[in-house]
């Protein structure tokens, strides 16, 4: 389960990072999603320890709280453009929240002992 989820989300975060090339601040968001992708691929390879993934989750949660808009106007997924700065900040906080949720799940799955295969 850990390997499957980490591979799927690792590839998804690579895709998220690629979509940021036309963002007004790609130098911020490409590394954010890139670090999440690297952490997922580390979990896939069995190199990420649970405490590392939990620490990443804490950082992503803190960033999401910091990024949360002063007035929540929704995410408006039906529109591609940015109607207001509050919507853009909510979308960015949502992306950070997705990163945090994945890191938490991978931390829990990495903490569970893996069966020995012969």
Buried (B, 14 or more C-beta within 10 A) or exposed (E): EBEEBBBEBBBBBBEBBEEBEEEEEEEEBBEBBBBBBBBBBBBBEEEBBBEBBBBBBEBBBEBBEEBBBEEEBEEBEEEEEEEEEBBBBBBBBBBBBBBBBBBBBBBBBBEEEEEEEE
